[in-house]
């Protein structure tokens, strides 16, 4: 449909410090972390008509998942992300220029596709993000 954007033509990048980014190679899929907003029950004896009352609580940052076709270089870079004690910054840029920036604090690399004769070897970098995912609209 006209006006809709897809990931094809976009890119995913990584950075150890959030300043200098390098491409994540052979990306086949990525999920943008979802912020879950929690509530706290604040019902009291003064609550009208015995109806529960709620207020806002902390928000929970979501998980990031990046799937890639296996290459030795790509896997080596992913393992370096996993070993980085400060976490790794990732930027997801769509074909239209919209971008999502986040920091994954617990990257874990998982290999798949090695148990099948006719399959591509892949790996996934996934883990918990810290803070809110920043959205930047295309200029």
C-alpha positions in Angstrom: 0.0 0.0 0.0 1.1 3.5 -0.6 2.6 5.4 2.3 3.4 2.3 4.3 7.0 1.4 5.3 8.7 -1.9 5.6 12.1 -2.9 7.0 13.4 -3.9 3.5 15.9 -1.2 2.7 16.4 -0.3 6.3 19.3 -1.2 8.5 20.3 -2.2 12.0 23.4 -0.8 13.6 25.4 -1.5 16.8 27.6 0.7 19.0 29.5 0.1 22.3 29.1 3.7 23.4 26.0 5.1 21.6 28.2 7.4 19.5 29.8 5.5 16.7 27.7 2.9 15.0 28.6 0.0 12.7 26.2 -2.2 10.6 24.8 -5.5 11.9 25.2 -7.7 8.8 22.6 -10.1 7.2 19.7 -9.0 9.4 16.5 -11.1 8.6 14.3 -9.7 11.3 14.2 -7.3 14.3 11.7 -6.4 17.0 11.5 -2.9 18.5 11.2 -3.1 22.3 7.7 -2.3 23.7 7.4 -0.2 26.8 4.9 -1.7 29.2 3.3 0.8 31.6 2.4 -0.6 35.0 -0.3 0.6 37.3 -0.7 0.5 41.1 -4.0 0.0 42.9 -4.8 3.0 45.0 -8.2 2.0 46.4 -9.0 3.4 49.8 -11.9 3.3 52.2 -12.8 6.7 50.7 -13.0 5.3 47.1 -16.4 6.2 45.7 -19.0 3.4 45.0 -16.6 0.6 45.9 -14.8 1.0 42.6 -11.1 0.3 42.5 -8.8 3.3 41.7 -5.5 3.1 40.0 -2.5 5.3 39.5 0.6 5.1 37.4 3.6 3.0 38.4 7.0 2.3 36.8 7.2 1.4 33.2 9.0 -1.8 32.1 11.3 -1.6 29.0 10.9 -4.5 26.6 13.2 -6.9 24.9 15.1 -6.4 21.7 15.6 -9.3 19.3 17.7 -9.2 16.1 17.8 -12.3 13.8 20.7 -12.7 11.4 22.0 -15.2 8.8 25.2 -16.8 10.2 28.5 -15.4 9.1 31.7 -15.8 11.1 32.3 -12.1 11.2 28.7 -11.4 12.3 28.7 -14.0 15.0 32.1 -12.7 16.3 30.6 -9.2 16.5 27.5 -10.5 18.3 29.6 -12.4 20.9 31.5 -9.1 21.5 28.1 -7.4 22.2 27.3 -10.3 24.6 30.7 -9.7 26.4 30.3 -5.9 26.7 29.6 -5.3 30.5 27.9 -1.9 29.8 25.5 -3.3 27.2 25.3 -2.4 23.5 23.4 0.3 21.8 21.4 -0.6 18.7 19.7 1.7 16.1 17.0 0.4 13.8 16.4 2.6 10.8 13.5 2.0 8.5 13.6 2.6 4.7 11.8 5.9 5.2 14.4 7.2 7.7 12.4 6.7 10.9 14.8 5.4 13.6 14.5 3.6 16.9 17.5 3.7 19.4 17.9 1.6 22.5 20.5 0.0 24.7 20.4 -3.8 25.3 21.9 -4.5 28.7 21.9 -8.3 28.6 22.6 -9.4 25.1 22.6 -13.2 24.6 23.5 -14.9 21.3 21.7 -18.1 20.3 22.6 -20.1 17.2 19.9 -22.0 15.2 19.5 -24.0 12.0 22.3 -26.4 12.7 20.1 -29.3 13.4 18.6 -29.4 9.9 20.1 -30.7 6.7 18.4 -28.2 4.4 18.4 -24.9 6.5 20.3 -21.7 6.8 22.5 -21.3 9.9 21.2 -18.3 11.8 21.8 -16.5 15.1 19.7 -14.2 17.3 20.9 -11.4 19.6 18.3 -10.8 22.2 17.9 -9.4 25.6 16.4 -6.8 28.0 16.7 -3.1 27.1 17.3 -0.3 29.7 15.4 3.0 29.5 12.9 4.0 26.9 13.4 3.3 23.2 14.0 6.7 21.5 12.0 7.3 18.3 13.3 9.8 15.7 11.0 10.6 12.8 12.6 10.9 9.4 13.6 14.5 8.4 
